[in-house]
Amino acid sequence: MCSPAERQLAEKLCTALKAKQLSPEQEAELDTLRVASQGAEHLDRKAEELMQQVRDLGHYPKESRGCSAEQQLAERIHRARKAKQFSPEQEAALDKLEQASVTKVVQQVRELGRYPKASGWCSPAERQLARKLGRALNAKQFSPEQEAELQVLRHASSVDKLAQTSKRSEEHTSELQSRQ
């Protein structure tokens, strides 16, 4: 797993240690480096185990309110990311999976054709989409382009609602006038 240069350096250090050519300070420093290296290897294994669990799940884990295995994985990923335990390649892979989840939410909004509502009279699927969208917006997970697209849909939904309200108001006024 190590390079030829690392192997050669390790052999030289072993030879110097056996020949008692290192000072006590140098030996202590080597021990410190050895312990740190073993700790880093443990963290690398732990990070790789988390990455494998995410791959097995097939998507970036969601931080839902239940106590599911997925939520626990999401929390462990969050803590590991905060502690900078992932390599740059692993971070990039996690970012890509997280962005794919966000892109899926945007695609669902597009398919709905309007900004989803969380009110009681909407379908459960639309309410769930509205909650997902709200969480992703609060977490600032959308790209500027996605945010702009969602703003356009939100604005269009507001305009439609105003038009419907105006139409109902006109119909109600006509009804009242016809009764007189």
C-alpha positions in Angstrom: 0.0 0.0 0.0 2.9 2.4 0.5 5.1 3.7 -2.2 8.7 2.4 -2.9 10.1 5.6 -1.4 8.1 5.2 1.8 9.2 1.6 2.0 12.8 2.6 1.6 12.5 5.2 4.3 10.9 2.7 6.6 13.8 0.3 6.1 16.4 3.0 6.8 14.5 4.0 10.0 14.4 0.3 11.1 18.1 -0.1 10.4 18.9 3.1 12.4 16.7 2.0 15.3 18.3 -1.4 15.5 21.8 0.1 15.3 20.8 2.6 18.1 21.7 5.5 15.8 18.8 7.7 16.9 18.7 9.9 19.9 16.0 9.4 22.6 14.2 12.5 21.3 14.2 11.1 17.8 12.9 7.8 19.0 10.1 9.5 21.0 9.2 11.5 17.9 9.0 8.3 15.9 6.7 6.8 18.5 4.5 9.9 18.4 4.3 9.6 14.6 3.6 5.9 14.8 0.6 6.4 17.2 -0.7 9.3 15.1 -0.4 7.2 12.0 -2.4 4.3 13.6 -5.1 6.8 14.7 -5.3 8.2 11.2 -5.6 4.7 9.8 -8.5 4.0 12.2 -10.2 7.2 11.1 -9.7 6.3 7.4 -11.3 2.9 8.0 -14.2 4.5 9.9 -14.7 7.0 7.1 -14.6 4.3 4.5 -17.1 2.2 6.4 -19.5 5.2 6.5 -19.0 5.7 2.7 -19.8 2.0 2.1 -23.0 2.3 4.2 -24.0 5.3 2.1 -23.3 3.4 -1.1 -25.4 0.5 0.1 -28.2 2.9 0.9 -28.1 4.2 -2.6 -28.6 7.9 -1.8 -27.5 10.5 0.7 -29.0 9.7 4.0 -31.9 11.9 5.2 -32.0 13.5 8.6 -35.7 12.6 9.3 -37.4 12.9 12.7 -37.7 9.1 13.3 -35.0 7.0 14.8 -34.3 4.9 11.8 -31.0 3.5 10.7 -30.9 6.0 7.9 -31.2 8.9 10.3 -28.5 7.5 12.5 -26.3 7.1 9.4 -27.1 10.8 8.5 -26.1 11.9 12.0 -22.8 9.9 11.8 -22.0 11.4 8.4 -22.8 14.9 9.7 -20.4 14.4 12.7 -17.7 12.9 10.5 -18.0 15.7 8.0 -17.8 18.3 10.7 -14.7 16.6 12.2 -13.1 16.6 8.7 -12.7 12.8 8.7 -13.4 12.3 5.0 -10.8 12.6 2.3 -11.4 15.3 -0.4 -12.5 12.5 -2.8 -15.0 11.2 -0.2 -16.3 14.7 0.4 -16.8 15.2 -3.3 -18.7 11.9 -3.5 -21.0 12.9 -0.6 -21.6 16.3 -2.1 -22.5 14.6 -5.4 -25.0 12.3 -3.7 -26.5 15.2 -1.6 -26.9 17.3 -4.8 -28.6 14.4 -6.5 -31.2 14.3 -3.7 -31.8 18.0 -4.1 -32.1 17.7 -7.8 -34.7 15.0 -7.3 -36.8 17.4 -5.2 -36.5 20.1 -7.9 -37.6 17.5 -10.5 -40.6 16.6 -8.4 -41.6 20.2 -8.2 -41.3 20.6 -12.0 -43.5 17.5 -12.4 -46.1 19.0 -10.1 -46.1 22.0 -12.3 -46.3 24.5 -9.5 -44.9 25.3 -6.1 -46.1 22.7 -3.6 -48.3 23.6 -0.7 -48.2 22.2 2.8 -51.9 23.0 3.6 -54.3 20.3 4.8 -56.4 20.3 1.6 -53.4 19.2 -0.6 -52.5 15.6 -1.2 -50.2 13.9 1.3 -47.5 13.6 -1.4 -47.7 17.3 -2.1 -47.4 18.1 1.6 -44.4 15.8 1.9 -42.8 17.5 -1.1 -43.4 20.9 0.4 -41.7 19.8 3.6 -38.7 18.4 1.7 -38.5 21.6 -0.2 -38.6 23.7 2.9 -35.9 21.6 4.6 -33.6 21.8 1.6 -34.2 25.6 1.3 -33.5 26.1 5.0 -30.3 24.1 4.7 -29.3 26.2 1.6 -28.8 23.0 -0.5 -30.0 24.4 -3.8 -27.7 25.9 -6.4 -28.4 29.6 -7.4 -30.0 28.3 -10.7 -32.3 25.9 -8.8 -33.3 28.6 -6.3 -34.1 31.0 -9.2 -36.3 28.3 -10.9 -38.1 27.6 -7.6 -38.7 31.4 -7.1 -40.3 31.6 -10.6 -42.6 28.6 -9.7 -43.4 30.2 -6.4 -44.2 33.5 -8.0 -46.3 31.8 -10.7 -48.2 30.0 -8.0 -48.9 33.3 -6.2 -50.1 34.9 -9.4 -52.4 31.9 -10.1 -53.8 32.1 -6.6 -54.5 35.9 -6.9 -56.2 35.2 -10.3 -58.4 32.5 -8.8 -59.3 34.7 -5.8 -60.2 37.6 -8.2 -62.3 35.3 -10.4 -64.2 34.0 -7.3 -64.7 37.5 -6.1 -66.1 38.5 -9.6 -68.4 35.4 -9.6 -69.6 36.2 -6.1 -70.3 39.8 -7.1 -72.2 38.7 -10.2 -74.2 36.3 -8.1 -75.1 39.0 -5.6 -76.1 41.4 -8.4 -78.3 38.8 -10.1 -80.2 38.2 -6.8 -81.2 41.9 -6.6 
